[in-house]
Amino acid sequence: MQETMEDIDKNGDGFIDLEEYIGDMYSQDGDADEPEWVKTEREQFVEFRDKNRDGKMDKEETKDWILPSDYDHAEAEARHLVYESDQDKDGKLTREEIVDKSDLFVGSQATDFGEALVRHDE
């Protein structure tokens, strides 16, 4: 959370305001009209991210943004791995399906970036 605050808080006031929040994701570069997704992100900031409605995210609001309490990262990563690798869509992974998508598993936090894979011989 601290790293995110330091990266996005450009004016160094210890908060992330709307422009810093948007600026981290989108650079206008002379475009007159913002894409629709940027408008949606502005609404997200105002409606959900800035919970106390003071125009900026404090440390607690930033923590809720990057580490939502109702989101299980391990489960989401496991679901992603199965979805991407399960070629016959039976809900189970065979050795061949895992090997075919080994790049996904080696790059995944769920396998500790491949370390968990070398502890098994099957």
N, CA, C and O atoms as a GROMACS GRO file, in nm:
protein
  488
    1MET      N    1   0.082  -0.118   0.000
    1MET     CA    2   0.000   0.000   0.000
    1MET      C    3   0.087   0.125   0.000
    1MET      O    4   0.060   0.222  -0.071
    2GLN      N    5   0.193   0.122   0.080
    2GLN     CA    6   0.284   0.236   0.087
    2GLN      C    7   0.349   0.264  -0.049
    2GLN      O    8   0.361   0.380  -0.090
    3GLU      N    9   0.390   0.158  -0.118
    3GLU     CA   10   0.451   0.173  -0.249
    3GLU      C   11   0.353   0.235  -0.349
    3GLU      O   12   0.391   0.320  -0.430
    4THR      N   13   0.228   0.192  -0.344
    4THR     CA   14   0.126   0.249  -0.432
    4THR      C   15   0.107   0.396  -0.404
    4THR      O   16   0.100   0.478  -0.496
    5MET      N   17   0.099   0.432  -0.276
    5MET     CA   18   0.084   0.573  -0.238
    5MET      C   19   0.202   0.654  -0.292
    5MET      O   20   0.183   0.762  -0.349
    6GLU      N   21   0.323   0.605  -0.273
    6GLU     CA   22   0.441   0.678  -0.318
    6GLU      C   23   0.445   0.693  -0.470
    6GLU      O   24   0.486   0.797  -0.521
    7ASP      N   25   0.402   0.590  -0.541
    7ASP     CA   26   0.403   0.595  -0.688
    7ASP      C   27   0.301   0.692  -0.744
    7ASP      O   28   0.330   0.764  -0.840
    8ILE      N   29   0.183   0.696  -0.686
    8ILE     CA   30   0.072   0.772  -0.745
    8ILE      C   31   0.062   0.914  -0.688
    8ILE      O   32   0.020   1.005  -0.760
    9ASP      N   33   0.100   0.933  -0.564
    9ASP     CA   34   0.089   1.064  -0.497
    9ASP      C   35   0.198   1.158  -0.550
    9ASP      O   36   0.304   1.170  -0.490
   10LYS      N   37   0.170   1.223  -0.661
   10LYS     CA   38   0.270   1.308  -0.728
   10LYS      C   39   0.300   1.436  -0.653
   10LYS      O   40   0.412   1.487  -0.661
   11ASN      N   41   0.203   1.491  -0.579
   11ASN     CA   42   0.227   1.617  -0.509
   11ASN      C   43   0.281   1.598  -0.367
   11ASN      O   44   0.309   1.694  -0.297
   12GLY      N   45   0.294   1.471  -0.326
   12GLY     CA   46   0.357   1.440  -0.198
   12GLY      C   47   0.279   1.478  -0.074
   12GLY      O   48   0.338   1.495   0.033
   13ASP      N   49   0.148   1.492  -0.087
   13ASP     CA   50   0.068   1.533   0.030
   13ASP      C   51   0.019   1.415   0.115
   13ASP      O   52  -0.050   1.435   0.215
   14GLY      N   53   0.054   1.292   0.074
   14GLY     CA   54   0.014   1.175   0.151
   14GLY      C   55  -0.124   1.122   0.115
   14GLY      O   56  -0.176   1.035   0.184
   15PHE      N   57  -0.182   1.174   0.008
   15PHE     CA   58  -0.314   1.132  -0.038
   15PHE      C   59  -0.309   1.112  -0.190
   15PHE      O   60  -0.216   1.159  -0.256
   16ILE      N   61  -0.409   1.042  -0.243
   16ILE     CA   62  -0.424   1.028  -0.388
   16ILE      C   63  -0.552   1.100  -0.427
   16ILE      O   64  -0.662   1.057  -0.392
   17ASP      N   65  -0.536   1.210  -0.500
   17ASP     CA   66  -0.656   1.282  -0.545
   17ASP      C   67  -0.702   1.226  -0.679
   17ASP      O   68  -0.637   1.140  -0.738
   18LEU      N   69  -0.814   1.275  -0.726
   18LEU     CA   70  -0.876   1.223  -0.848
   18LEU      C   71  -0.781   1.234  -0.968
   18LEU      O   72  -0.768   1.139  -1.045
   19GLU      N   73  -0.715   1.346  -0.984
   19GLU     CA   74  -0.627   1.364  -1.099
   19GLU      C   75  -0.504   1.272  -1.092
   19GLU      O   76  -0.458   1.222  -1.194
   20GLU      N   77  -0.452   1.250  -0.972
   20GLU     CA   78  -0.340   1.157  -0.956
   20GLU      C   79  -0.386   1.014  -0.987
   20GLU      O   80  -0.315   0.938  -1.052
   21TYR      N   81  -0.505   0.981  -0.940
   21TYR     CA   82  -0.563   0.849  -0.964
   21TYR      C   83  -0.578   0.824  -1.115
   21TYR      O   84  -0.536   0.720  -1.165
   22ILE      N   85  -0.638   0.917  -1.185
   22ILE     CA   86  -0.659   0.904  -1.330
   22ILE      C   87  -0.524   0.911  -1.402
   22ILE      O   88  -0.500   0.833  -1.494
   23GLY      N   89  -0.437   1.001  -1.360
   23GLY     CA   90  -0.308   1.018  -1.424
   23GLY      C   91  -0.221   0.895  -1.418
   23GLY      O   92  -0.133   0.877  -1.503
   24ASP      N   93  -0.244   0.809  -1.319
   24ASP     CA   94  -0.167   0.685  -1.310
   24ASP      C   95  -0.207   0.586  -1.419
   24ASP      O   96  -0.129   0.498  -1.454
   25MET      N   97  -0.328   0.598  -1.471
   25MET     CA   98  -0.381   0.503  -1.569
   25MET      C   99  -0.389   0.559  -1.710
   25MET      O  100  -0.388   0.485  -1.808
   26TYR      N  101  -0.398   0.692  -1.720
   26TYR     CA  102  -0.430   0.752  -1.849
   26TYR      C  103  -0.359   0.886  -1.864
   26TYR      O  104  -0.363   0.970  -1.773
   27SER      N  105  -0.296   0.905  -1.978
   27SER     CA  106  -0.234   1.033  -2.010
   27SER      C  107  -0.310   1.090  -2.130
   27SER      O  108  -0.319   1.028  -2.235
   28GLN      N  109  -0.362   1.209  -2.111
   28GLN     CA  110  -0.449   1.266  -2.213
   28GLN      C  111  -0.376   1.291  -2.345
   28GLN      O  112  -0.435   1.274  -2.452
   29ASP      N  113  -0.251   1.331  -2.340
   29ASP     CA  114  -0.170   1.353  -2.461
   29ASP      C  115  -0.242   1.434  -2.569
   29ASP      O  116  -0.236   1.398  -2.687
   30GLY      N  117  -0.308   1.539  -2.531
   30GLY     CA  118  -0.371   1.628  -2.627
   30GLY      C  119  -0.507   1.583  -2.677
   30GLY      O  120  -0.570   1.655  -2.754
   31ASP      N  121  -0.554   1.464  -2.635
   31ASP     CA  122  -0.687   1.419  -2.677
   31ASP      C  123  -0.793   1.509  -2.615
   31ASP      O  124  -0.790   1.535  -2.495
   32ALA      N  125  -0.886   1.555  -2.696
   32ALA     CA  126  -0.992   1.642  -2.646
   32ALA      C  127  -1.093   1.563  -2.564
   32ALA      O  128  -1.140   1.611  -2.461
   33ASP      N  129  -1.125   1.444  -2.608
   33ASP     CA  130  -1.226   1.362  -2.540
   33ASP      C  131  -1.160   1.244  -2.470
   33ASP      O  132  -1.074   1.176  -2.527
   34GLU      N  133  -1.202   1.222  -2.346
   34GLU     CA  134  -1.153   1.106  -2.272
   34GLU      C  135  -1.227   0.981  -2.318
   34GLU      O  136  -1.345   0.989  -2.351
   35PRO      N  137  -1.160   0.868  -2.320
   35PRO     CA  138  -1.230   0.743  -2.349
   35PRO      C  139  -1.335   0.715  -2.240
   35PRO      O  140  -1.326   0.767  -2.129
   36GLU      N  141  -1.431   0.635  -2.275
   36GLU     CA  142  -1.540   0.603  -2.182
   36GLU      C  143  -1.488   0.537  -2.054
   36GLU      O  144  -1.540   0.564  -1.946
   37TRP      N  145  -1.387   0.451  -2.065
   37TRP     CA  146  -1.336   0.383  -1.946
   37TRP      C  147  -1.277   0.482  -1.846
   37TRP      O  148  -1.282   0.458  -1.726
   38VAL      N  149  -1.221   0.593  -1.895
   38VAL     CA  150  -1.166   0.694  -1.803
   38VAL      C  151  -1.280   0.763  -1.729
   38VAL      O  152  -1.269   0.789  -1.609
   39LYS      N  153  -1.387   0.792  -1.799
   39LYS     CA  154  -1.504   0.851  -1.734
   39LYS      C  155  -1.559   0.757  -1.627
   39LYS      O  156  -1.599   0.800  -1.519
   40THR      N  157  -1.560   0.628  -1.659
   40THR     CA  158  -1.607   0.528  -1.562
   40THR      C  159  -1.514   0.525  -1.440
   40THR      O  160  -1.562   0.514  -1.328
   41GLU      N  161  -1.384   0.534  -1.462
   41GLU     CA  162  -1.289   0.536  -1.349
   41GLU      C  163  -1.308   0.660  -1.263
   41GLU      O  164  -1.294   0.653  -1.141
   42ARG      N  165  -1.338   0.772  -1.325
   42ARG     CA  166  -1.366   0.895  -1.247
   42ARG      C  167  -1.487   0.872  -1.156
   42ARG      O  168  -1.486   0.908  -1.038
   43GLU      N  169  -1.591   0.810  -1.211
   43GLU     CA  170  -1.710   0.780  -1.132
   43GLU      C  171  -1.678   0.682  -1.020
   43GLU      O  172  -1.727   0.697  -0.908
   44GLN      N  173  -1.595   0.581  -1.049
   44GLN     CA  174  -1.554   0.484  -0.948
   44GLN      C  175  -1.484   0.554  -0.832
   44GLN      O  176  -1.508   0.523  -0.715
   45PHE      N  177  -1.397   0.647  -0.865
   45PHE     CA  178  -1.324   0.719  -0.762
   45PHE      C  179  -1.421   0.794  -0.671
   45PHE      O  180  -1.415   0.783  -0.548
   46VAL      N  181  -1.510   0.869  -0.732
   46VAL     CA  182  -1.604   0.952  -0.656
   46VAL      C  183  -1.703   0.867  -0.576
   46VAL      O  184  -1.731   0.896  -0.460
   47GLU      N  185  -1.756   0.763  -0.639
   47GLU     CA  186  -1.861   0.684  -0.576
   47GLU      C  187  -1.812   0.578  -0.478
   47GLU      O  188  -1.877   0.552  -0.378
   48PHE      N  189  -1.696   0.518  -0.506
   48PHE     CA  190  -1.653   0.402  -0.427
   48PHE      C  191  -1.515   0.416  -0.362
   48PHE      O  192  -1.498   0.376  -0.247
   49ARG      N  193  -1.418   0.472  -0.432
   49ARG     CA  194  -1.283   0.479  -0.379
   49ARG      C  195  -1.270   0.580  -0.265
   49ARG      O  196  -1.214   0.550  -0.160
   50ASP      N  197  -1.323   0.700  -0.287
   50ASP     CA  198  -1.317   0.808  -0.187
   50ASP      C  199  -1.436   0.793  -0.092
   50ASP      O  200  -1.536   0.863  -0.105
   51LYS      N  201  -1.422   0.702   0.003
   51LYS     CA  202  -1.534   0.666   0.089
   51LYS      C  203  -1.582   0.779   0.180
   51LYS      O  204  -1.702   0.788   0.208
   52ASN      N  205  -1.491   0.864   0.225
   52ASN     CA  206  -1.534   0.973   0.313
   52ASN      C  207  -1.565   1.102   0.237
   52ASN      O  208  -1.592   1.206   0.297
   53ARG      N  209  -1.561   1.094   0.105
   53ARG     CA  210  -1.600   1.204   0.016
   53ARG      C  211  -1.523   1.334   0.039
   53ARG      O  212  -1.580   1.443   0.030
   54ASP      N  213  -1.393   1.322   0.069
   54ASP     CA  214  -1.313   1.443   0.088
   54ASP      C  215  -1.231   1.480  -0.036
   54ASP      O  216  -1.150   1.572  -0.031
   55GLY      N  217  -1.253   1.407  -0.147
   55GLY     CA  218  -1.186   1.439  -0.272
   55GLY      C  219  -1.052   1.372  -0.291
   55GLY      O  220  -0.982   1.398  -0.389
   56LYS      N  221  -1.015   1.285  -0.197
   56LYS     CA  222  -0.886   1.217  -0.207
   56LYS      C  223  -0.892   1.086  -0.131
   56LYS      O  224  -0.975   1.067  -0.042
   57MET      N  225  -0.802   0.996  -0.168
   57MET     CA  226  -0.794   0.868  -0.098
   57MET      C  227  -0.682   0.875   0.005
   57MET      O  228  -0.569   0.912  -0.027
   58ASP      N  229  -0.715   0.841   0.129
   58ASP     CA  230  -0.614   0.832   0.232
   58ASP      C  231  -0.556   0.691   0.232
   58ASP      O  232  -0.588   0.611   0.143
   59LYS      N  233  -0.471   0.659   0.328
   59LYS     CA  234  -0.406   0.528   0.330
   59LYS      C  235  -0.506   0.413   0.340
   59LYS      O  236  -0.491   0.312   0.273
   60GLU      N  237  -0.606   0.429   0.425
   60GLU     CA  238  -0.705   0.322   0.444
   60GLU      C  239  -0.789   0.301   0.317
   60GLU      O  240  -0.816   0.188   0.279
   61GLU      N  241  -0.828   0.410   0.252
   61GLU     CA  242  -0.905   0.400   0.128
   61GLU      C  243  -0.819   0.338   0.016
   61GLU      O  244  -0.869   0.261  -0.065
   62THR      N  245  -0.692   0.372   0.014
   62THR     CA  246  -0.600   0.315  -0.085
   62THR      C  247  -0.584   0.166  -0.061
   62THR      O  248  -0.581   0.086  -0.155
   63LYS      N  249  -0.571   0.127   0.066
   63LYS     CA  250  -0.560  -0.014   0.100
   63LYS      C  251  -0.684  -0.091   0.055
   63LYS      O  252  -0.673  -0.200  -0.001
   64ASP      N  253  -0.802  -0.034   0.078
   64ASP     CA  254  -0.927  -0.099   0.034
   64ASP      C  255  -0.933  -0.112  -0.118
   64ASP      O  256  -0.993  -0.206  -0.170
   65TRP      N  257  -0.872  -0.018  -0.188
   65TRP     CA  258  -0.870  -0.021  -0.334
   65TRP      C  259  -0.779  -0.132  -0.385
   65TRP      O  260  -0.820  -0.210  -0.470
   66ILE      N  261  -0.657  -0.139  -0.334
   66ILE     CA  262  -0.561  -0.235  -0.390
   66ILE      C  263  -0.569  -0.373  -0.326
   66ILE      O  264  -0.526  -0.471  -0.387
   67LEU      N  265  -0.623  -0.382  -0.205
   67LEU     CA  266  -0.638  -0.511  -0.136
   67LEU      C  267  -0.780  -0.524  -0.080
   67LEU      O  268  -0.798  -0.526   0.042
   68PRO      N  269  -0.879  -0.532  -0.167
   68PRO     CA  270  -1.017  -0.540  -0.117
   68PRO      C  271  -1.037  -0.663  -0.028
   68PRO      O  272  -0.992  -0.772  -0.060
   69SER      N  273  -1.106  -0.643   0.082
   69SER     CA  274  -1.124  -0.751   0.180
   69SER      C  275  -1.214  -0.862   0.128
   69SER      O  276  -1.205  -0.975   0.176
   70ASP      N  277  -1.300  -0.833   0.033
   70ASP     CA  278  -1.393  -0.934  -0.017
   70ASP      C  279  -1.340  -1.005  -0.143
   70ASP      O  280  -1.417  -1.071  -0.213
   71TYR      N  281  -1.211  -0.992  -0.171
   71TYR     CA  282  -1.153  -1.051  -0.291
   71TYR      C  283  -1.043  -1.148  -0.250
   71TYR      O  284  -0.946  -1.109  -0.184
   72ASP      N  285  -1.057  -1.272  -0.287
   72ASP     CA  286  -0.959  -1.374  -0.254
   72ASP      C  287  -0.863  -1.390  -0.372
   72ASP      O  288  -0.898  -1.451  -0.473
   73HIS      N  289  -0.744  -1.334  -0.359
   73HIS     CA  290  -0.647  -1.336  -0.469
   73HIS      C  291  -0.605  -1.477  -0.508
   73HIS      O  292  -0.591  -1.507  -0.627
   74ALA      N  293  -0.584  -1.563  -0.409
   74ALA     CA  294  -0.541  -1.700  -0.439
   74ALA      C  295  -0.649  -1.775  -0.516
   74ALA      O  296  -0.620  -1.844  -0.613
   75GLU      N  297  -0.773  -1.760  -0.473
   75GLU     CA  298  -0.882  -1.827  -0.544
   75GLU      C  299  -0.897  -1.773  -0.686
   75GLU      O  300  -0.919  -1.850  -0.779
   76ALA      N  301  -0.886  -1.643  -0.701
   76ALA     CA  302  -0.898  -1.583  -0.834
   76ALA      C  303  -0.787  -1.632  -0.926
   76ALA      O  304  -0.811  -1.662  -1.043
   77GLU      N  305  -0.665  -1.641  -0.874
   77GLU     CA  306  -0.554  -1.690  -0.955
   77GLU      C  307  -0.573  -1.838  -0.991
   77GLU      O  308  -0.545  -1.878  -1.104
   78ALA      N  309  -0.620  -1.918  -0.896
   78ALA     CA  310  -0.644  -2.059  -0.923
   78ALA      C  311  -0.752  -2.075  -1.030
   78ALA      O  312  -0.737  -2.157  -1.121
   79ARG      N  313  -0.859  -1.999  -1.020
   79ARG     CA  314  -0.966  -2.005  -1.121
   79ARG      C  315  -0.912  -1.964  -1.259
   79ARG      O  316  -0.947  -2.025  -1.360
   80HIS      N  317  -0.828  -1.862  -1.260
   80HIS     CA  318  -0.768  -1.817  -1.386
   80HIS      C  319  -0.684  -1.928  -1.449
   80HIS      O  320  -0.694  -1.954  -1.568
   81LEU      N  321  -0.601  -1.993  -1.368
   81LEU     CA  322  -0.516  -2.100  -1.420
   81LEU      C  323  -0.599  -2.214  -1.477
   81LEU      O  324  -0.568  -2.266  -1.585
   82VAL      N  325  -0.703  -2.255  -1.406
   82VAL     CA  326  -0.788  -2.363  -1.455
   82VAL      C  327  -0.860  -2.320  -1.582
   82VAL      O  328  -0.864  -2.395  -1.679
   83TYR      N  329  -0.917  -2.200  -1.582
   83TYR     CA  330  -0.990  -2.151  -1.699
   83TYR      C  331  -0.901  -2.149  -1.824
   83TYR      O  332  -0.942  -2.192  -1.931
   84GLU      N  333  -0.780  -2.099  -1.808
   84GLU     CA  334  -0.690  -2.086  -1.923
   84GLU      C  335  -0.630  -2.219  -1.967
   84GLU      O  336  -0.594  -2.234  -2.084
   85SER      N  337  -0.617  -2.315  -1.877
   85SER     CA  338  -0.547  -2.440  -1.908
   85SER      C  339  -0.638  -2.558  -1.939
   85SER      O  340  -0.596  -2.650  -2.009
   86ASP      N  341  -0.758  -2.558  -1.889
   86ASP     CA  342  -0.850  -2.671  -1.902
   86ASP      C  343  -0.907  -2.677  -2.044
   86ASP      O  344  -1.015  -2.626  -2.071
   87GLN      N  345  -0.832  -2.740  -2.134
   87GLN     CA  346  -0.867  -2.741  -2.275
   87GLN      C  347  -0.997  -2.813  -2.305
   87GLN      O  348  -1.071  -2.772  -2.394
   88ASP      N  349  -1.027  -2.920  -2.232
   88ASP     CA  350  -1.152  -2.993  -2.259
   88ASP      C  351  -1.267  -2.946  -2.170
   88ASP      O  352  -1.377  -3.001  -2.176
   89LYS      N  353  -1.242  -2.844  -2.090
   89LYS     CA  354  -1.344  -2.778  -2.006
   89LYS      C  355  -1.420  -2.876  -1.916
   89LYS      O  356  -1.542  -2.865  -1.900
   90ASP      N  357  -1.347  -2.973  -1.859
   90ASP     CA  358  -1.411  -3.068  -1.768
   90ASP      C  359  -1.393  -3.028  -1.621
   90ASP      O  360  -1.438  -3.100  -1.531
   91GLY      N  361  -1.328  -2.915  -1.597
   91GLY     CA  362  -1.308  -2.868  -1.461
   91GLY      C  363  -1.190  -2.930  -1.390
   91GLY      O  364  -1.166  -2.904  -1.272
   92LYS      N  365  -1.115  -3.014  -1.461
   92LYS     CA  366  -0.997  -3.080  -1.405
   92LYS      C  367  -0.880  -3.057  -1.499
   92LYS      O  368  -0.896  -3.044  -1.620
   93LEU      N  369  -0.761  -3.053  -1.440
   93LEU     CA  370  -0.641  -3.036  -1.522
   93LEU      C  371  -0.564  -3.167  -1.529
   93LEU      O  372  -0.535  -3.231  -1.428
   94THR      N  373  -0.531  -3.203  -1.651
   94THR     CA  374  -0.445  -3.320  -1.670
   94THR      C  375  -0.300  -3.272  -1.676
   94THR      O  376  -0.273  -3.152  -1.691
   95ARG      N  377  -0.208  -3.365  -1.665
   95ARG     CA  378  -0.066  -3.332  -1.677
   95ARG      C  379  -0.039  -3.263  -1.811
   95ARG      O  380   0.036  -3.166  -1.817
   96GLU      N  381  -0.100  -3.314  -1.917
   96GLU     CA  382  -0.078  -3.258  -2.050
   96GLU      C  383  -0.129  -3.114  -2.059
   96GLU      O  384  -0.064  -3.028  -2.119
   97GLU      N  385  -0.244  -3.087  -2.000
   97GLU     CA  386  -0.298  -2.951  -2.004
   97GLU      C  387  -0.207  -2.854  -1.928
   97GLU      O  388  -0.188  -2.740  -1.971
   98ILE      N  389  -0.152  -2.899  -1.818
   98ILE     CA  390  -0.061  -2.815  -1.740
   98ILE      C  391   0.069  -2.791  -1.818
   98ILE      O  392   0.118  -2.678  -1.824
   99VAL      N  393   0.123  -2.897  -1.876
   99VAL     CA  394   0.248  -2.884  -1.952
   99VAL      C  395   0.227  -2.792  -2.073
   99VAL      O  396   0.312  -2.710  -2.105
  100ASP      N  397   0.112  -2.807  -2.140
  100ASP     CA  398   0.083  -2.723  -2.256
  100ASP      C  399   0.078  -2.575  -2.220
  100ASP      O  400   0.110  -2.490  -2.303
  101LYS      N  401   0.039  -2.544  -2.099
  101LYS     CA  402   0.029  -2.405  -2.053
  101LYS      C  403   0.129  -2.377  -1.942
  101LYS      O  404   0.103  -2.296  -1.853
  102SER      N  405   0.243  -2.443  -1.947
  102SER     CA  406   0.341  -2.431  -1.839
  102SER      C  407   0.385  -2.286  -1.815
  102SER      O  408   0.418  -2.249  -1.703
  103ASP      N  409   0.386  -2.205  -1.920
  103ASP     CA  410   0.426  -2.066  -1.903
  103ASP      C  411   0.333  -1.993  -1.807
  103ASP      O  412   0.377  -1.906  -1.731
  104LEU      N  413   0.204  -2.027  -1.809
  104LEU     CA  414   0.109  -1.967  -1.714
  104LEU      C  415   0.142  -2.006  -1.571
  104LEU      O  416   0.138  -1.922  -1.480
  105PHE      N  417   0.173  -2.132  -1.550
  105PHE     CA  418   0.198  -2.181  -1.416
  105PHE      C  419   0.331  -2.129  -1.360
  105PHE      O  420   0.341  -2.096  -1.242
  106VAL      N  421   0.431  -2.122  -1.444
  106VAL     CA  422   0.561  -2.074  -1.399
  106VAL      C  423   0.553  -1.925  -1.363
  106VAL      O  424   0.625  -1.880  -1.274
  107GLY      N  425   0.469  -1.852  -1.430
  107GLY     CA  426   0.456  -1.709  -1.403
  107GLY      C  427   0.350  -1.675  -1.300
  107GLY      O  428   0.319  -1.557  -1.282
  108SER      N  429   0.295  -1.774  -1.233
  108SER     CA  430   0.184  -1.751  -1.141
  108SER      C  431   0.227  -1.743  -0.996
  108SER      O  432   0.313  -1.819  -0.951
  109GLN      N  433   0.166  -1.652  -0.922
  109GLN     CA  434   0.188  -1.646  -0.778
  109GLN      C  435   0.135  -1.771  -0.710
  109GLN      O  436   0.185  -1.810  -0.605
  110ALA      N  437   0.034  -1.834  -0.768
  110ALA     CA  438  -0.027  -1.953  -0.708
  110ALA      C  439   0.074  -2.068  -0.698
  110ALA      O  440   0.062  -2.153  -0.610
  111THR      N  441   0.170  -2.070  -0.787
  111THR     CA  442   0.274  -2.175  -0.782
  111THR      C  443   0.406  -2.118  -0.732
  111THR      O  444   0.512  -2.178  -0.752
  112ASP      N  445   0.399  -2.003  -0.666
  112ASP     CA  446   0.519  -1.934  -0.618
  112ASP      C  447   0.617  -1.918  -0.733
  112ASP      O  448   0.737  -1.946  -0.721
  113PHE      N  449   0.563  -1.871  -0.845
  113PHE     CA  450   0.638  -1.847  -0.968
  113PHE      C  451   0.719  -1.969  -1.012
  113PHE      O  452   0.835  -1.958  -1.052
  114GLY      N  453   0.654  -2.084  -1.003
  114GLY     CA  454   0.712  -2.208  -1.053
  114GLY      C  455   0.781  -2.292  -0.950
  114GLY      O  456   0.808  -2.410  -0.975
  115GLU      N  457   0.810  -2.237  -0.833
  115GLU     CA  458   0.882  -2.312  -0.730
  115GLU      C  459   0.803  -2.435  -0.684
  115GLU      O  460   0.862  -2.540  -0.658
  116ALA      N  461   0.672  -2.425  -0.673
  116ALA     CA  462   0.589  -2.537  -0.629
  116ALA      C  463   0.592  -2.652  -0.730
  116ALA      O  464   0.568  -2.767  -0.693
  117LEU      N  465   0.619  -2.622  -0.855
  117LEU     CA  466   0.618  -2.724  -0.959
  117LEU      C  467   0.740  -2.816  -0.952
  117LEU      O  468   0.732  -2.932  -0.993
  118VAL      N  469   0.852  -2.766  -0.902
  118VAL     CA  470   0.971  -2.848  -0.899
  118VAL      C  471   0.974  -2.941  -0.779
  118VAL      O  472   1.064  -3.026  -0.771
  119ARG      N  473   0.881  -2.928  -0.687
  119ARG     CA  474   0.876  -3.015  -0.569
  119ARG      C  475   0.796  -3.142  -0.596
  119ARG      O  476   0.780  -3.224  -0.505
  120HIS      N  477   0.746  -3.159  -0.717
  120HIS     CA  478   0.665  -3.278  -0.750
  120HIS      C  479   0.728  -3.350  -0.867
  120HIS      O  480   0.785  -3.288  -0.957
  121ASP      N  481   0.719  -3.482  -0.864
  121ASP     CA  482   0.775  -3.559  -0.975
  121ASP      C  483   0.669  -3.620  -1.067
  121ASP      O  484   0.703  -3.684  -1.166
  122GLU      N  485   0.540  -3.601  -1.036
  122GLU     CA  486   0.437  -3.660  -1.120
  122GLU      C  487   0.406  -3.578  -1.242
  122GLU      O  488   0.321  -3.616  -1.322
   0.00000   0.00000   0.00000
